[in-house]
Amino acid sequence: MICADMIRNASFAEGFEAGYRAIKGTTVSLPSIPSQSSTRSNSTPFLMGVRKGIERALHKSISDLHE
């Protein structure tokens, strides 16, 4: 379970891994972690990493999923 402290304090890389593995599972190899873009004012590096990890696993932007 992800606690609030982890979301606030964890790194972009940890978020990327969490997002990627949430989609692909824990047995697949983790791809190279992209560089961290600027963090949105309403987010954290961890959450930005989760977003990028999900996008990489799905091969599409999260914005495309809202359509």
KOLDOVO-613899 format. One record per residue: residue in one letter; chain; x, y, z of N, C-alpha, C in turn. Coordinates in Angstrom, 2 decimals. Atoms other than C-alpha are relative to their C-alpha. Layout:
REM KOLDOVO-613899
('a' 'A' (X Y Z) (X Y Z) (X Y Z))
...
//
This chain:
REM KOLDOVO-613899
('m' 'A' (0.84 -1.17 0.00) (0.00 0.00 0.00) (0.89 1.25 0.00))
('i' 'A' (-0.76 -1.25 0.07) (1.28 3.48 -0.84) (-0.56 0.95 1.04))
('c' 'A' (0.46 -0.92 -1.04) (1.13 5.82 2.12) (0.28 1.44 -0.45))
('a' 'A' (-0.14 -1.41 0.35) (0.93 9.62 1.99) (1.45 0.46 0.08))
('d' 'A' (-1.41 -0.40 -0.11) (4.56 9.99 3.15) (0.79 -0.43 -1.22))
('m' 'A' (-0.72 0.47 1.18) (5.76 7.92 0.21) (-0.30 0.91 -1.19))
('i' 'A' (0.38 -0.87 1.12) (3.84 10.08 -2.25) (0.69 1.34 0.12))
('r' 'A' (-0.65 -1.30 -0.21) (5.30 13.23 -0.73) (1.51 -0.08 -0.15))
('n' 'A' (-1.45 0.06 -0.13) (8.88 12.02 -0.27) (0.73 -0.89 -1.00))
('a' 'A' (-0.67 0.93 0.91) (9.59 9.34 -2.88) (0.44 0.72 -1.28))
('s' 'A' (-0.59 -0.62 1.18) (11.56 10.07 -6.03) (-0.81 -0.28 -1.26))
('f' 'A' (0.57 0.21 1.32) (10.52 10.31 -9.65) (0.26 -1.43 -0.46))
('a' 'A' (-0.37 1.36 0.42) (12.37 7.04 -10.33) (-0.85 -1.05 0.71))
('e' 'A' (0.84 0.95 -0.74) (10.44 5.23 -7.59) (-1.43 0.04 -0.52))
('g' 'A' (1.34 -0.12 0.57) (7.19 6.57 -9.02) (-0.10 -0.66 -1.37))
('f' 'A' (-0.02 0.62 1.33) (8.16 5.49 -12.54) (-0.08 -1.52 0.13))
('e' 'A' (0.03 1.45 -0.20) (8.84 1.98 -11.32) (-1.37 -0.47 0.47))
('a' 'A' (1.33 0.38 -0.51) (5.55 1.84 -9.39) (-1.05 0.05 -1.10))
('g' 'A' (0.97 -0.11 1.08) (3.54 3.05 -12.39) (0.18 -1.05 -1.06))
('y' 'A' (-0.29 1.00 1.04) (5.26 0.76 -14.89) (-0.39 -1.40 0.48))
('r' 'A' (0.29 1.34 -0.53) (4.96 -2.31 -12.68) (-1.49 -0.19 0.29))
('a' 'A' (1.44 0.12 -0.20) (1.30 -1.54 -11.91) (-0.70 -0.50 -1.26))
('i' 'A' (0.58 0.42 1.27) (0.58 -2.13 -15.59) (0.62 -1.31 -0.49))
('k' 'A' (-0.70 1.15 0.60) (3.21 -4.68 -16.67) (0.26 -1.15 0.97))
('g' 'A' (-0.27 1.04 -0.98) (3.68 -6.62 -13.43) (1.42 0.07 0.52))
('t' 'A' (-1.29 -0.06 -0.68) (6.68 -7.30 -11.26) (1.05 -0.91 -0.63))
('t' 'A' (-0.97 0.95 0.56) (8.32 -10.00 -13.39) (0.67 0.50 -1.27))
('v' 'A' (-0.61 -0.53 1.23) (9.16 -7.86 -16.44) (1.18 0.90 0.36))
('s' 'A' (-1.14 -0.89 -0.19) (12.39 -5.93 -16.84) (-0.48 1.44 -0.06))
('l' 'A' (0.33 -1.43 -0.03) (12.17 -2.25 -16.04) (0.80 0.70 -1.10))
('p' 'A' (-0.75 -0.72 1.02) (13.06 -0.03 -19.02) (0.79 1.14 0.64))
('s' 'A' (-0.75 -1.13 -0.55) (15.43 2.88 -18.63) (-0.97 1.09 0.45))
('i' 'A' (0.85 -1.03 -0.58) (13.96 5.64 -16.53) (0.26 1.31 -0.72))
('p' 'A' (-0.19 -1.26 0.72) (13.34 8.84 -18.48) (0.43 1.12 0.95))
('s' 'A' (-0.36 -1.14 -0.84) (14.63 12.16 -17.27) (-1.26 0.64 0.55))
('q' 'A' (1.15 -0.60 -0.66) (12.35 13.99 -14.91) (-0.28 1.37 -0.58))
('s' 'A' (0.42 -1.32 0.47) (10.41 16.87 -16.39) (-0.39 0.83 1.22))
('s' 'A' (0.38 -0.84 -1.14) (9.33 19.78 -14.25) (-1.28 -0.53 0.64))
('t' 'A' (1.14 0.50 -0.76) (6.84 18.87 -11.56) (-1.11 1.04 -0.01))
('r' 'A' (1.17 -0.90 -0.01) (3.37 20.37 -11.85) (-0.25 0.50 1.41))
('s' 'A' (0.23 -0.61 -1.32) (2.28 22.62 -9.03) (-0.92 -0.83 0.89))
('n' 'A' (0.94 0.80 -0.78) (-0.44 20.20 -7.94) (0.43 -1.46 0.11))
('s' 'A' (-0.48 1.38 0.00) (1.76 17.09 -8.00) (1.30 -0.11 0.79))
('t' 'A' (-1.29 0.25 -0.64) (4.96 15.54 -6.62) (0.87 -0.74 -1.02))
('p' 'A' (-0.85 0.78 0.91) (7.99 13.99 -8.35) (-0.44 -1.46 -0.08))
('f' 'A' (0.46 1.39 -0.02) (6.70 10.56 -7.29) (-1.21 -0.19 -0.92))
('l' 'A' (1.21 0.14 0.81) (3.28 11.10 -8.90) (0.29 0.25 -1.48))
('m' 'A' (-0.40 -0.23 1.39) (4.88 12.50 -12.07) (0.68 -1.27 -0.55))
('g' 'A' (-0.63 1.25 0.41) (6.98 9.32 -12.18) (-1.00 -1.10 -0.24))
('v' 'A' (1.06 0.99 0.19) (3.91 7.13 -11.76) (-0.66 0.22 -1.36))
('r' 'A' (0.64 -0.34 1.28) (2.30 8.93 -14.69) (0.88 -0.44 -1.18))
('k' 'A' (-0.91 0.37 1.09) (5.38 8.46 -16.91) (0.15 -1.52 -0.11))
('g' 'A' (-0.09 1.46 0.02) (5.64 4.79 -15.90) (-1.20 -0.64 -0.65))
('i' 'A' (1.23 0.51 0.61) (2.04 4.14 -16.86) (0.00 0.27 -1.49))
('e' 'A' (-0.04 -0.34 1.42) (2.47 5.97 -20.14) (0.98 -0.91 -0.76))
('r' 'A' (-0.99 0.87 0.67) (5.60 3.95 -20.99) (-0.54 -1.42 -0.12))
('a' 'A' (0.53 1.37 0.04) (3.88 0.66 -20.12) (-1.12 -0.15 -1.03))
('l' 'A' (1.12 0.07 0.94) (0.84 1.48 -22.25) (0.36 0.49 -1.40))
('h' 'A' (-0.44 -0.57 1.27) (2.81 3.15 -25.07) (-0.95 1.09 -0.49))
('k' 'A' (0.85 -1.14 0.38) (0.46 6.15 -25.00) (-0.05 0.98 1.16))
('s' 'A' (0.12 -1.04 -1.00) (-0.11 9.36 -23.14) (-1.26 -0.22 0.84))
('i' 'A' (1.19 0.13 -0.86) (-2.48 9.34 -20.19) (-1.11 0.89 -0.52))
('s' 'A' (1.01 -0.90 0.58) (-4.25 12.26 -21.88) (-0.84 -0.71 -1.06))
('d' 'A' (0.72 0.76 1.04) (-5.19 9.86 -24.71) (-1.01 -0.97 0.60))
('l' 'A' (0.91 0.96 -0.65) (-6.94 7.57 -22.21) (-1.33 0.64 0.39))
('h' 'A' (1.23 -0.70 -0.41) (-9.56 10.23 -21.36) (-1.00 0.10 -1.12))
('e' 'A' (0.92 -0.13 1.16) (-11.10 10.12 -24.84) (-1.00 -1.10 -0.05))
//
